[in-house]
Amino acid sequence: MNDAELIKKLGGTFVVAKMFSIRPPSVSEWKRKGIPKARRMYLEVVRPDLFKKNAQAFSKASKQYLTAA
């Protein structure tokens, strides 16, 4: 899923802007230039359902790390 699709799934430009307390034009820019890394990391934490593939890989890696310790 690209960043524009992700923003749409989150509820659109205005919803995402409100989520981060920023202006909607900034979010619109993300659709073209990409979501900044720190913002994307936050989204992965608060909406893991939209990042299932990454969440499953993280969960597996975490379990392996914890059992190896």
C-alpha positions as CSV (number, residue, x, y, z in Angstrom):
1,M,0.0,0.0,0.0
2,N,1.4,3.4,-0.9
3,D,1.3,6.5,1.4
4,A,-1.8,8.0,-0.4
5,E,-3.7,4.8,0.1
6,L,-2.6,4.6,3.8
7,I,-3.8,8.2,4.4
8,K,-7.1,7.3,2.8
9,K,-7.5,4.2,5.0
10,L,-6.8,6.3,8.1
11,G,-9.7,8.5,7.3
12,G,-8.3,11.1,4.9
13,T,-6.1,14.1,4.9
14,F,-8.1,16.1,7.5
15,V,-8.3,13.2,10.0
16,V,-4.5,12.4,9.7
17,A,-3.7,16.1,10.1
18,K,-5.8,16.3,13.2
19,M,-4.1,13.1,14.5
20,F,-0.7,14.8,14.3
21,S,-1.9,18.4,15.2
22,I,-0.7,19.7,11.8
23,R,-2.2,21.4,8.9
24,P,-3.9,19.4,6.1
25,P,-1.6,20.7,3.4
26,S,1.3,19.0,5.2
27,V,-0.5,15.7,4.9
28,S,-1.3,16.3,1.3
29,E,2.4,16.7,0.7
30,W,3.0,13.3,2.3
31,K,0.9,11.8,-0.5
32,R,3.5,12.9,-3.0
33,K,6.7,12.9,-1.0
34,G,6.0,10.1,1.5
35,I,5.1,10.0,5.1
36,P,8.1,11.0,7.3
37,K,9.8,8.1,9.0
38,A,8.9,9.1,12.6
39,R,5.3,9.7,11.6
40,R,5.1,6.3,9.9
41,M,6.5,4.6,13.0
42,Y,3.9,6.2,15.1
43,L,1.1,5.0,12.8
44,E,2.5,1.5,12.9
45,V,2.1,1.6,16.7
46,V,-1.4,3.2,16.9
47,R,-2.8,1.3,13.8
48,P,-1.0,-2.0,13.6
49,D,-4.0,-3.4,11.7
50,L,-3.0,-1.4,8.7
51,F,0.6,-2.8,8.8
52,K,-0.2,-6.5,9.5
53,K,2.6,-7.9,7.4
54,N,5.2,-5.8,9.3
55,A,3.5,-6.4,12.6
56,Q,3.6,-10.2,12.1
57,A,7.3,-10.0,11.2
58,F,8.0,-7.8,14.2
59,S,6.1,-10.1,16.5
60,K,8.1,-13.2,15.3
61,A,11.4,-11.4,15.6
62,S,10.5,-10.2,19.1
63,K,9.6,-13.7,20.2
64,Q,12.8,-15.1,18.8
65,Y,14.9,-12.5,20.6
66,L,13.1,-13.0,23.9
67,T,13.5,-16.8,23.8
68,A,17.2,-16.5,22.9
69,A,17.9,-14.3,25.9
